[in-house]
């Protein structure tokens, strides 16, 4: 009896193996879903829909975008962490849910570093420090000197607690040894409106949000938070080159799958995402929206996310940044 069961089990496993291999090799044979843990119309949603449209042209099945907003993005992210690891449910993971939330939210129902297979980053969303035109300081060195002379007296607008804009300002304060008075708003729109009105004179914002107002002269760029200069503002220096070597803060949006997704599928998705992001027409569309295409290998993206988690953990602890959840 034991021999019979053992032989049957072995034969069953052997019989299943070709089917499992076939299931991977003919992927995708049904629509692929990308969960965006934000409302429609936000930057991550817009870039995901662009990517989904391009992948739908390359794959025999459509790529469908599903918005699961709310709860500081936790429910949407958790739904993918718990989804079958078959390549048919993916997540748009961004700097907030994947990079910052592990350090500022207690009791997350998922582990960013263990519960996901990393595919590729999609875009970097550069951040920068901007000022009302009346501000006399024109460089980040001058601004840092003023902040050191008057610690905590210069107001800086924030798009909200633990947003990438807020964390970029916290990182600047930590690395440069300065202190601003952070004024939180419910989103980038209300914050930059108050900056343009002169009610708050400084802000860390995304290039995508600030660019039209820079072009109209209603705000002035001081310095970029990104590691390198960006094509949208080639004459604006970075904080890294001007004040704090190695400083880097940016919003980002990438693609992940549930942990355990077969490497063959992860690599297939990665290859097609990278091909899309290297298409000059797609690159231009992304730049026109104030971002930069950022294709990476799965290993590179995994290392990047882990480095982000470590960086923002240090910043959150130093600035006592916390979110309820």
N, C-alpha and C positions, 0 to 999 in steps of 0.2 A: 504493500500500500504506500509506504513512504517513498519507495523508488518510483512508483507510478505518479505520485503527486509531484515529486521533484522533476521527473522527466516532462510532465505536462506543463509545469511552471516554466521550465527552460524553453520548451517548444513554443509556449505562448509568448514569452519574452522575445524569442527570436523572430516569431511571426510579426510582432508589433513593430520591431525595429525598422523594417523597410517603410512601413506606413508613417512612422514618426519622421523619418528622413524625407519622405515624399511631402508630408505636411509642411516641412520647412522649405523644401525646394520649390514648391509651387506657390509660396507666399508672395503676394496676397491673393487669396481666392475669394475674398469678400471685402467690403469696405473697411477702411482703417479709420479709427476715431482718434482725434487729438483733443484732449480735455484742456481747456483754458480756464484756470481758476480765477478769472476776472470777468467783469461785464463786457458785453460787446462794445467796440469802439475804443477801448484802451489800447495803448501801444502794443502790448504783448498779443492782444487779439488781432490787431491789424497785420502784424508781421506773421503771425501764425496762418492767417487766411491767405496771405500772399504765398507762403511756403506750401500750404495745402493745395492751392490751385496749380502750382508748378509740379508738385508730386503727382497730382491726379493726371497730368499730361503724360507722365512717364510710366505710371503703373496701370495695370489692367483693371484696377478697381478705384473708385473714388475715395478721396480723403475727406472726411467729414469733421468739421470743427464743432465742439460742444462746449458751451460756456457753463461753468458751474461756479458762480461767484458767491461771495459771502463768507463770513467766518474767518476773516483774515486769510482767505484762500485755503484754509486747512481742510475743509470737507472735499474740495476738488482734488487736492493733492493726495489725500488719503484714499480716495476712490480709485486712483490709478495704482497706488502702492498695493492695494488689495485685489487688483484686477488680474485675470489670467495672464501668465507670462508667455503670450503667444504672438506678440507683435501687432495685435489688432487694437490695442488700447495704449496710446502714448500720452505724454503730458508735456505741455509747455511749462517748463520750470524756469523761474526767473530769480533775480537777485534777492527779492524779498522772501518768498516761500522757501527757497532752497539755501540761500546764502545767509540771510539775517535771522529768520524766524527761529532756527534752532538755538540761538543765543538769547532771544528776547521773550520767547513764549514758553511757559512751563507746560510740561506734560503733553508734548506733541505726540499724536498717535502714530507717528511714523519716524523712522530714522533715515535722514537724507543720505547718509553715507553707506547704509546697508540695504535699503529697500528699493533702490533704483539701479537700473543699468543705464549708464550714460552713453548717449549717442553722439551729439555734437552741439556746440553752441550755435546759435543762428545769427544773432546780432548783438553788438555792443551798443549801448545807448549812452553816449558821452555826457558827462556832467560838467558844469562850470560854475564859477563864482561870478555873479553879476551885481551891478550896482546901479542905483538911481544916478542920472547924469549930474546931480548936484554934489555927489561924493567927491571930495578933493583927491583922495588916494586913487591913483591910476594903475598901480601895479600890486601884485600880491605881496611883494616885499614891503611896500608902504602900508598896506592894509594890516599886515602882521605887526609892524612896528606900532601902529596906532592901537591895535588890540592889546599889545603888551603894555603899552603906556596906560591904557584904560581897561583893565581886565573886567569882563562881564558887562561893560557899558555900551558896546556896539551891538545893536539888534540885528539878527540875521533870520530871515523868514525861512520856514521849513514847510514842505508839502505834507507833513504829518509825522508823528512819532514813528521811528524805525523804518521810514521810507529810505530809499537809496540816497535821496537828497539830504535827508537828516544825517544819515550815517556818514556821508562824505564830509559834512561839516564837523561831525564828532571826530573823525579820523584826522582832519586838518588840525583841530585843536590839540589832539593828543600828540601828533607828530611835531607840530611847530611850537608846542608849549604856550599856547595862547587860549583865551576864553572869550567867546561871544555869548550874548544872551539870545538863546534860540527861541523864536516865536513860532509856535506850531499853528498851521492852518489845516482845513479839511481839503487837501488837494493842492496841486500846483497852480491851478487857475486862480483861486482866491488869493494865494500868496503873491503871485507875480503881479496881480492887479494892485495889491497894496504897495508893492515895490514901485510900480509905475506911477502910483499916486504920491509917492514920497513918504508914506506913513511908516514904512520900514525901508531902510536904505540899501540893505544887502540881502542876497539870497544865493543858495546853491540850488541850481535847477538843471534840467536836461537841456541839451542843445536843441532837441526837437521842439520843446516848449518855448524856449527863450529866443530862438533864431528870428522869428518874425518881428519881435519887439526890439531886438538888436538892430535889425535892418532898418526899422523905422526910427531908430534913435531914441526910443523911450527908455531903454536900459543900456548899460555899457558893459561889455565883457571885461573881466579882470584877469582870470586865468582858468585854464582847463584842468579838470580833475583827472582826466584820462592820462594813460602813460605816454601817449604820443599826441601830437597835434592832429586835428581832424580836417578833412577836406572842406567842410562847410565854413570853417573859420581858420584858415591857414596862418594868419598873422597873430593869432592869440596864443601866447606861450602856455606851457603846462606848469602846474605847481611843482612837479618833479624837476623840471629844468631850471626853475626860478627860485625855489625856496626850500623844498624838502625832497632831496634825492630819494627815489624809490616810491614816492607817494603815488597811489593809484586808487581811484574809486570810479565805478561806472555802474550804470544799470545794465543788465544783460538778460537775454531770453534764449533758452536752449531747449533741446528735446531730450526727454528721458523715457524709459520704458520700465515696467516692473522688473525687479531683480529676478534673475533666472531666465529672462528672455534669451533664446538661443543665440549664440555669438554669430551664427550665419545670418540671422535676421537683423541683428544689430548692425553688422557690417554692411549689409545690403542697404538698410535705411541710411546709414552714414554716407555711403558712396553716393547715393542719389541726392541727399541733402547738400553735400559738398559740391556736387556738380551744379545744382541749382544756384548755390550761393556764389559760384565762380562765373556764372553767366553775366556778362557785362550789363545786359539790360536789367537784370534783377539787382545787381550791385548798385546801379544808378537809381533805381526806384527806392532802394533802402536808404541811400544817401540823401535823396530828395526829401525823405521823411525824417531826416536828422539823426540817422543811425549809421552804423558801419557793419557790413557783412563780416562774420567771424567764424568761418568753418574750421572745425577742429577734428582730430581723430577721437574715437571713444576714450582712449587712454588720456589724451591731453585734456579733454573736457572733464573727465573724472578728477584728474589732478587739480584742475582749475577750481572746481566746485569745492573740493576739500580744502584748498588754500583759502577760498572765500569764507568758508565756515570758520576756520581758525582765525582769520583776520578780524571778522566782525564779532567773534566771541571776545577777543581782546578789547575791541572798541566798546562793546556793550558793557563789559565789566568796568572799564575805566569811566564811562559816562553814565553808568547806572541806568541804562536804557532797558525798559521793560514794557511788555504789552500783556494785557490780560487775555486769557484764552485757555 
